[in-house]
Amino acid sequence: KTSYIDVYQIHAWDAQTPPEAWLLTMRELVQAGKIRSVGVSNVTGWQLQKILMLAKDIGVPIASLQTQSG
């Protein structure tokens, strides 16, 4: 009976959707109290760096990383 998600995990890089688009959505969900933080998984090093830089600028708390599986 909770009203929020602790960590919303993004499970893969989507080449069709700019990370700015989903990060802005994540920010709205954090601001609305629906989620507390965001995690990412199955991204390469350069993708992670881009996500982290954008998340910092946009104001999205990235809390976890699940490493890319081979």
N, C-alpha and C positions, 0 to 999 in steps of 0.2 A: 504494500500500500504506500509506495513512495511516489512522489510527484516529480522526481528528477532522476537523471542518469548520471552516475559518478563520472564515468569516462566513456565517451562515444568514440569508438575505434573506426577509423577510415582504413579499409582493408586492401586498397590497391590504388596505384596511380591511374588516373583516367585521362588518357591522351586527348579525349574529346572535350573535356571540361577543364577550363583554366583553374588552377588552384585558388586564385583570388575569388572565384565564384563560390566554391563550396566553403572557403574560409569565412567569407562574409555571412553565409548561412549559419555556420557554426557560431560566429560572434552573436548573431541574433538569438540563437538558442541559448547561449550562455547568458546574455543580457536578460532574456525572458525567464531565466531560472530553470529551464528545462534540462540543461546539461551543465556539469561543473567544469569539465575539461575535455580535451580532445587527445586522442592517441592516433598514431599512424603505424601502418605495417606494410611490408612488401614494397618498399620503395628503395631506389638506388641512393647512393651517397649524394649525387647532385640534386636529386629530387627532394631528399630530406633537407638539404641546405636551403633550397628554394622555399620549401614549406615553412621552415623555421624563420627565415628572414621575413617572409610575407606575414606569418602569424604574429610576429613581434610588432610589425608596422600596423597591422589591422587590429591587434588587441585580442588575440585568441590564445588561451593558455594551452600549450602542448605539454602533456603530462607523461606520455609514454611512447616507446618505440618497440615494436615487435620486428625483429630483424627479418630480412628477405630470405625466403626459403629457396633452395636451389633445386 
